[in-house]
């Protein structure tokens, strides 16, 4: 079984899963125009598992060099910006 890629940092403080870091057990990287966190949500609650270090569960960006079989092979990823961009994304 492949290991999941860790989210090294998330600076999207508006996301309900970010409180002191990404507390989602796993995110999906997708995005229509740019690679972004598909798990990003701005509801009036905080979710996830407190103290958990988020991981990438799936990646829908086939054009990324780190995507193999819809899984992220990067050592870690960073999420940033108002639209929760995956800053580790690298086009083939």
N, CA, C and O atoms as a GROMACS GRO file, in nm:
protein
  368
    1UNK      N    1   0.084  -0.118   0.000
    1UNK     CA    2   0.000   0.000   0.000
    1UNK      C    3   0.088   0.124   0.000
    1UNK      O    4   0.189   0.130   0.070
    2UNK      N    5   0.050   0.223  -0.078
    2UNK     CA    6   0.124   0.349  -0.084
    2UNK      C    7   0.103   0.428   0.044
    2UNK      O    8  -0.001   0.416   0.109
    3UNK      N    9   0.200   0.510   0.079
    3UNK     CA   10   0.184   0.597   0.195
    3UNK      C   11   0.119   0.727   0.150
    3UNK      O   12   0.132   0.765   0.034
    4UNK      N   13   0.052   0.795   0.240
    4UNK     CA   14  -0.013   0.921   0.206
    4UNK      C   15   0.084   1.036   0.225
    4UNK      O   16   0.166   1.037   0.317
    5UNK      N   17   0.074   1.133   0.136
    5UNK     CA   18   0.157   1.252   0.139
    5UNK      C   19   0.108   1.347   0.248
    5UNK      O   20  -0.011   1.378   0.255
    6UNK      N   21   0.199   1.393   0.333
    6UNK     CA   22   0.164   1.485   0.440
    6UNK      C   23   0.144   1.627   0.389
    6UNK      O   24   0.209   1.669   0.293
    7UNK      N   25   0.055   1.700   0.453
    7UNK     CA   26   0.039   1.842   0.425
    7UNK      C   27   0.133   1.914   0.521
    7UNK      O   28   0.108   1.920   0.642
    8UNK      N   29   0.242   1.968   0.467
    8UNK     CA   30   0.344   2.031   0.551
    8UNK      C   31   0.296   2.162   0.610
    8UNK      O   32   0.333   2.198   0.722
    9UNK      N   33   0.212   2.234   0.535
    9UNK     CA   34   0.156   2.359   0.587
    9UNK      C   35   0.030   2.396   0.511
    9UNK      O   36   0.014   2.364   0.393
   10UNK      N   37  -0.058   2.464   0.582
   10UNK     CA   38  -0.178   2.521   0.521
   10UNK      C   39  -0.197   2.659   0.584
   10UNK      O   40  -0.216   2.671   0.705
   11UNK      N   41  -0.193   2.761   0.499
   11UNK     CA   42  -0.207   2.898   0.548
   11UNK      C   43  -0.346   2.955   0.520
   11UNK      O   44  -0.367   3.075   0.533
   12UNK      N   45  -0.439   2.869   0.482
   12UNK     CA   46  -0.575   2.912   0.450
   12UNK      C   47  -0.658   2.914   0.578
   12UNK      O   48  -0.731   2.819   0.607
   13UNK      N   49  -0.645   3.020   0.655
   13UNK     CA   50  -0.708   3.026   0.787
   13UNK      C   51  -0.860   3.029   0.781
   13UNK      O   52  -0.925   3.001   0.881
   14UNK      N   53  -0.919   3.062   0.667
   14UNK     CA   54  -1.064   3.063   0.652
   14UNK      C   55  -1.123   2.923   0.641
   14UNK      O   56  -1.244   2.906   0.654
   15UNK      N   57  -1.039   2.823   0.618
   15UNK     CA   58  -1.088   2.686   0.600
   15UNK      C   59  -1.128   2.625   0.735
   15UNK      O   60  -1.057   2.639   0.834
   16UNK      N   61  -1.242   2.559   0.737
   16UNK     CA   62  -1.294   2.497   0.859
   16UNK      C   63  -1.204   2.385   0.910
   16UNK      O   64  -1.212   2.349   1.027
   17UNK      N   65  -1.119   2.328   0.823
   17UNK     CA   66  -1.029   2.221   0.864
   17UNK      C   67  -0.895   2.272   0.913
   17UNK      O   68  -0.811   2.194   0.958
   18UNK      N   69  -0.871   2.404   0.904
   18UNK     CA   70  -0.743   2.460   0.945
   18UNK      C   71  -0.758   2.530   1.078
   18UNK      O   72  -0.814   2.640   1.086
   19UNK      N   73  -0.708   2.468   1.183
   19UNK     CA   74  -0.694   2.533   1.312
   19UNK      C   75  -0.563   2.486   1.372
   19UNK      O   76  -0.554   2.382   1.438
   20UNK      N   77  -0.461   2.569   1.346
   20UNK     CA   78  -0.326   2.533   1.387
   20UNK      C   79  -0.262   2.435   1.292
   20UNK      O   80  -0.168   2.365   1.330
   21UNK      N   81  -0.308   2.428   1.170
   21UNK     CA   82  -0.262   2.333   1.068
   21UNK      C   83  -0.381   2.257   1.014
   21UNK      O   84  -0.493   2.271   1.064
   22UNK      N   85  -0.359   2.179   0.913
   22UNK     CA   86  -0.468   2.103   0.851
   22UNK      C   87  -0.507   1.986   0.940
   22UNK      O   88  -0.426   1.898   0.968
   23UNK      N   89  -0.632   1.986   0.985
   23UNK     CA   90  -0.683   1.879   1.070
   23UNK      C   91  -0.775   1.782   0.997
   23UNK      O   92  -0.839   1.698   1.060
   24UNK      N   93  -0.781   1.793   0.864
   24UNK     CA   94  -0.856   1.694   0.786
   24UNK      C   95  -0.771   1.566   0.782
   24UNK      O   96  -0.649   1.573   0.769
   25UNK      N   97  -0.834   1.453   0.794
   25UNK     CA   98  -0.757   1.328   0.786
   25UNK      C   99  -0.696   1.311   0.648
   25UNK      O  100  -0.584   1.263   0.635
   26UNK      N  101  -0.772   1.352   0.545
   26UNK     CA  102  -0.721   1.345   0.407
   26UNK      C  103  -0.796   1.447   0.323
   26UNK      O  104  -0.917   1.464   0.337
   27UNK      N  105  -0.722   1.515   0.235
   27UNK     CA  106  -0.784   1.610   0.142
   27UNK      C  107  -0.778   1.554   0.001
   27UNK      O  108  -0.705   1.459  -0.027
   28UNK      N  109  -0.856   1.613  -0.087
   28UNK     CA  110  -0.848   1.584  -0.229
   28UNK      C  111  -0.794   1.707  -0.298
   28UNK      O  112  -0.842   1.818  -0.275
   29UNK      N  113  -0.694   1.688  -0.383
   29UNK     CA  114  -0.644   1.799  -0.464
   29UNK      C  115  -0.715   1.790  -0.598
   29UNK      O  116  -0.708   1.688  -0.667
   30UNK      N  117  -0.784   1.898  -0.634
   30UNK     CA  118  -0.850   1.905  -0.764
   30UNK      C  119  -0.842   2.048  -0.814
   30UNK      O  120  -0.732   2.102  -0.820
   31UNK      N  121  -0.950   2.110  -0.848
   31UNK     CA  122  -0.950   2.248  -0.896
   31UNK      C  123  -0.977   2.254  -1.044
   31UNK      O  124  -0.924   2.174  -1.121
   32UNK      N  125  -1.060   2.348  -1.085
   32UNK     CA  126  -1.097   2.361  -1.225
   32UNK      C  127  -0.984   2.420  -1.309
   32UNK      O  128  -0.951   2.366  -1.415
   33UNK      N  129  -0.925   2.530  -1.262
   33UNK     CA  130  -0.820   2.596  -1.339
   33UNK      C  131  -0.681   2.573  -1.283
   33UNK      O  132  -0.584   2.561  -1.358
   34UNK      N  133  -0.671   2.566  -1.153
   34UNK     CA  134  -0.542   2.547  -1.086
   34UNK      C  135  -0.556   2.439  -0.981
   34UNK      O  136  -0.665   2.415  -0.929
   35UNK      N  137  -0.446   2.373  -0.950
   35UNK     CA  138  -0.448   2.269  -0.847
   35UNK      C  139  -0.482   2.332  -0.713
   35UNK      O  140  -0.412   2.422  -0.666
   36UNK      N  141  -0.587   2.285  -0.650
   36UNK     CA  142  -0.633   2.342  -0.524
   36UNK      C  143  -0.690   2.233  -0.435
   36UNK      O  144  -0.722   2.123  -0.480
   37UNK      N  145  -0.703   2.266  -0.307
   37UNK     CA  146  -0.759   2.173  -0.210
   37UNK      C  147  -0.910   2.167  -0.230
   37UNK      O  148  -0.980   2.266  -0.208
   38UNK      N  149  -0.960   2.052  -0.270
   38UNK     CA  150  -1.103   2.033  -0.290
   38UNK      C  151  -1.179   2.015  -0.161
   38UNK      O  152  -1.302   2.015  -0.161
   39UNK      N  153  -1.108   1.999  -0.050
   39UNK     CA  154  -1.170   1.981   0.080
   39UNK      C  155  -1.193   2.116   0.149
   39UNK      O  156  -1.262   2.122   0.250
   40UNK      N  157  -1.136   2.222   0.095
   40UNK     CA  158  -1.149   2.358   0.147
   40UNK      C  159  -1.296   2.396   0.163
   40UNK      O  160  -1.374   2.385   0.068
   41UNK      N  161  -1.334   2.440   0.283
   41UNK     CA  162  -1.471   2.483   0.309
   41UNK      C  163  -1.470   2.596   0.410
   41UNK      O  164  -1.386   2.599   0.501
   42UNK      N  165  -1.564   2.690   0.395
   42UNK     CA  166  -1.566   2.807   0.483
   42UNK      C  167  -1.693   2.812   0.567
   42UNK      O  168  -1.748   2.920   0.588
   43UNK      N  169  -1.741   2.700   0.614
   43UNK     CA  170  -1.861   2.697   0.698
   43UNK      C  171  -1.829   2.749   0.838
   43UNK      O  172  -1.712   2.756   0.876
   44UNK      N  173  -1.930   2.784   0.914
   44UNK     CA  174  -1.912   2.839   1.048
   44UNK      C  175  -1.892   2.729   1.153
   44UNK      O  176  -1.966   2.721   1.251
   45UNK      N  177  -1.793   2.647   1.131
   45UNK     CA  178  -1.758   2.541   1.226
   45UNK      C  179  -1.613   2.504   1.202
   45UNK      O  180  -1.557   2.536   1.097
   46UNK      N  181  -1.554   2.438   1.297
   46UNK     CA  182  -1.420   2.384   1.280
   46UNK      C  183  -1.433   2.234   1.282
   46UNK      O  184  -1.502   2.177   1.367
   47UNK      N  185  -1.366   2.168   1.187
   47UNK     CA  186  -1.382   2.024   1.175
   47UNK      C  187  -1.250   1.951   1.172
   47UNK      O  188  -1.144   2.010   1.193
   48UNK      N  189  -1.258   1.824   1.146
   48UNK     CA  190  -1.140   1.740   1.142
   48UNK      C  191  -1.108   1.685   1.279
   48UNK      O  192  -1.190   1.689   1.371
   49UNK      N  193  -0.988   1.633   1.292
   49UNK     CA  194  -0.943   1.573   1.416
   49UNK      C  195  -0.835   1.663   1.476
   49UNK      O  196  -0.729   1.681   1.417
   50UNK      N  197  -0.863   1.719   1.592
   50UNK     CA  198  -0.769   1.812   1.656
   50UNK      C  199  -0.633   1.745   1.674
   50UNK      O  200  -0.623   1.634   1.726
   51UNK      N  201  -0.530   1.815   1.630
   51UNK     CA  202  -0.395   1.763   1.642
   51UNK      C  203  -0.353   1.671   1.529
   51UNK      O  204  -0.236   1.632   1.522
   52UNK      N  205  -0.445   1.635   1.440
   52UNK     CA  206  -0.410   1.548   1.329
   52UNK      C  207  -0.325   1.625   1.230
   52UNK      O  208  -0.339   1.746   1.217
   53UNK      N  209  -0.237   1.555   1.160
   53UNK     CA  210  -0.163   1.617   1.052
   53UNK      C  211  -0.226   1.568   0.923
   53UNK      O  212  -0.221   1.448   0.893
   54UNK      N  213  -0.286   1.661   0.848
   54UNK     CA  214  -0.357   1.624   0.726
   54UNK      C  215  -0.268   1.558   0.622
   54UNK      O  216  -0.147   1.577   0.620
   55UNK      N  217  -0.332   1.481   0.538
   55UNK     CA  218  -0.264   1.413   0.428
   55UNK      C  219  -0.342   1.433   0.299
   55UNK      O  220  -0.456   1.479   0.301
   56UNK      N  221  -0.280   1.398   0.188
   56UNK     CA  222  -0.348   1.401   0.059
   56UNK      C  223  -0.402   1.262   0.034
   56UNK      O  224  -0.326   1.166   0.018
   57UNK      N  225  -0.535   1.250   0.030
   57UNK     CA  226  -0.597   1.121   0.005
   57UNK      C  227  -0.607   1.088  -0.142
   57UNK      O  228  -0.594   0.972  -0.181
   58UNK      N  229  -0.631   1.190  -0.224
   58UNK     CA  230  -0.644   1.170  -0.368
   58UNK      C  231  -0.601   1.297  -0.441
   58UNK      O  232  -0.609   1.407  -0.387
   59UNK      N  233  -0.556   1.280  -0.564
   59UNK     CA  234  -0.520   1.394  -0.648
   59UNK      C  235  -0.580   1.373  -0.786
   59UNK      O  236  -0.553   1.273  -0.853
   60UNK      N  237  -0.662   1.468  -0.827
   60UNK     CA  238  -0.729   1.460  -0.957
   60UNK      C  239  -0.654   1.536  -1.066
   60UNK      O  240  -0.703   1.544  -1.179
   61UNK      N  241  -0.538   1.592  -1.034
   61UNK     CA  242  -0.461   1.670  -1.131
   61UNK      C  243  -0.363   1.579  -1.205
   61UNK      O  244  -0.247   1.567  -1.165
   62UNK      N  245  -0.410   1.516  -1.312
   62UNK     CA  246  -0.332   1.418  -1.387
   62UNK      C  247  -0.206   1.479  -1.449
   62UNK      O  248  -0.109   1.407  -1.475
   63UNK      N  249  -0.206   1.611  -1.473
   63UNK     CA  250  -0.092   1.675  -1.537
   63UNK      C  251   0.021   1.709  -1.438
   63UNK      O  252   0.121   1.768  -1.478
   64UNK      N  253   0.005   1.674  -1.312
   64UNK     CA  254   0.109   1.701  -1.211
   64UNK      C  255   0.212   1.588  -1.213
   64UNK      O  256   0.177   1.471  -1.222
   65UNK      N  257   0.340   1.625  -1.204
   65UNK     CA  258   0.446   1.524  -1.204
   65UNK      C  259   0.441   1.434  -1.080
   65UNK      O  260   0.497   1.325  -1.080
   66UNK      N  261   0.373   1.480  -0.976
   66UNK     CA  262   0.364   1.403  -0.852
   66UNK      C  263   0.243   1.308  -0.849
   66UNK      O  264   0.223   1.238  -0.750
   67UNK      N  265   0.163   1.306  -0.955
   67UNK     CA  266   0.042   1.224  -0.958
   67UNK      C  267   0.073   1.089  -1.021
   67UNK      O  268   0.116   1.081  -1.136
   68UNK      N  269   0.051   0.983  -0.946
   68UNK     CA  270   0.064   0.847  -0.998
   68UNK      C  271  -0.058   0.770  -0.952
   68UNK      O  272  -0.079   0.749  -0.833
   69UNK      N  273  -0.138   0.728  -1.047
   69UNK     CA  274  -0.258   0.650  -1.019
   69UNK      C  275  -0.354   0.725  -0.926
   69UNK      O  276  -0.417   0.664  -0.839
   70UNK      N  277  -0.365   0.858  -0.945
   70UNK     CA  278  -0.452   0.947  -0.868
   70UNK      C  279  -0.408   0.966  -0.722
   70UNK      O  280  -0.485   1.013  -0.639
   71UNK      N  281  -0.284   0.930  -0.693
   71UNK     CA  282  -0.225   0.951  -0.561
   71UNK      C  283  -0.108   1.047  -0.574
   71UNK      O  284  -0.040   1.051  -0.677
   72UNK      N  285  -0.084   1.124  -0.470
   72UNK     CA  286   0.027   1.220  -0.468
   72UNK      C  287   0.154   1.148  -0.423
   72UNK      O  288   0.155   1.082  -0.320
   73UNK      N  289   0.261   1.162  -0.501
   73UNK     CA  290   0.388   1.098  -0.467
   73UNK      C  291   0.490   1.197  -0.411
   73UNK      O  292   0.603   1.158  -0.381
   74UNK      N  293   0.452   1.324  -0.398
   74UNK     CA  294   0.544   1.423  -0.339
   74UNK      C  295   0.570   1.387  -0.193
   74UNK      O  296   0.486   1.325  -0.128
   75UNK      N  297   0.683   1.425  -0.142
   75UNK     CA  298   0.715   1.398  -0.002
   75UNK      C  299   0.621   1.469   0.093
   75UNK      O  300   0.588   1.417   0.200
   76UNK      N  301   0.578   1.588   0.053
   76UNK     CA  302   0.482   1.667   0.129
   76UNK      C  303   0.427   1.776   0.038
   76UNK      O  304   0.487   1.807  -0.065
   77UNK      N  305   0.314   1.833   0.075
   77UNK     CA  306   0.257   1.943  -0.002
   77UNK      C  307   0.226   2.059   0.091
   77UNK      O  308   0.210   2.043   0.212
   78UNK      N  309   0.216   2.177   0.030
   78UNK     CA  310   0.177   2.297   0.103
   78UNK      C  311   0.054   2.355   0.035
   78UNK      O  312   0.044   2.356  -0.088
   79UNK      N  313  -0.040   2.403   0.115
   79UNK     CA  314  -0.163   2.464   0.066
   79UNK      C  315  -0.161   2.611   0.109
   79UNK      O  316  -0.132   2.641   0.224
   80UNK      N  317  -0.192   2.702   0.014
   80UNK     CA  318  -0.182   2.844   0.047
   80UNK      C  319  -0.275   2.927  -0.041
   80UNK      O  320  -0.329   2.879  -0.141
   81UNK      N  321  -0.292   3.054  -0.002
   81UNK     CA  322  -0.368   3.149  -0.082
   81UNK      C  323  -0.516   3.147  -0.052
   81UNK      O  324  -0.567   3.057   0.015
   82UNK      N  325  -0.585   3.248  -0.102
   82UNK     CA  326  -0.730   3.260  -0.079
   82UNK      C  327  -0.810   3.145  -0.138
   82UNK      O  328  -0.918   3.114  -0.089
   83UNK      N  329  -0.757   3.081  -0.242
   83UNK     CA  330  -0.830   2.972  -0.307
   83UNK      C  331  -0.772   2.835  -0.275
   83UNK      O  332  -0.800   2.738  -0.346
   84UNK      N  333  -0.692   2.825  -0.170
   84UNK     CA  334  -0.636   2.699  -0.121
   84UNK      C  335  -0.556   2.624  -0.229
   84UNK      O  336  -0.580   2.506  -0.254
   85UNK      N  337  -0.463   2.694  -0.292
   85UNK     CA  338  -0.381   2.634  -0.397
   85UNK      C  339  -0.282   2.534  -0.342
   85UNK      O  340  -0.228   2.551  -0.233
   86UNK      N  341  -0.259   2.429  -0.419
   86UNK     CA  342  -0.154   2.332  -0.387
   86UNK      C  343  -0.026   2.390  -0.446
   86UNK      O  344  -0.007   2.384  -0.568
   87UNK      N  345   0.060   2.445  -0.362
   87UNK     CA  346   0.181   2.510  -0.412
   87UNK      C  347   0.290   2.412  -0.453
   87UNK      O  348   0.392   2.452  -0.508
   88UNK      N  349   0.269   2.284  -0.426
   88UNK     CA  350   0.364   2.181  -0.464
   88UNK      C  351   0.337   2.133  -0.606
   88UNK      O  352   0.421   2.065  -0.665
   89UNK      N  353   0.222   2.167  -0.662
   89UNK     CA  354   0.185   2.127  -0.798
   89UNK      C  355   0.296   2.162  -0.896
   89UNK      O  356   0.351   2.273  -0.892
   90UNK      N  357   0.329   2.068  -0.984
   90UNK     CA  358   0.430   2.091  -1.087
   90UNK      C  359   0.383   2.021  -1.215
   90UNK      O  360   0.369   1.898  -1.217
   91UNK      N  361   0.361   2.098  -1.320
   91UNK     CA  362   0.310   2.043  -1.446
   91UNK      C  363   0.415   1.955  -1.512
   91UNK      O  364   0.535   1.980  -1.501
   92UNK      N  365   0.368   1.852  -1.581
   92UNK     CA  366   0.458   1.764  -1.657
   92UNK      C  367   0.516   1.837  -1.774
   92UNK      O  368   0.594   1.779  -1.850
   0.00000   0.00000   0.00000
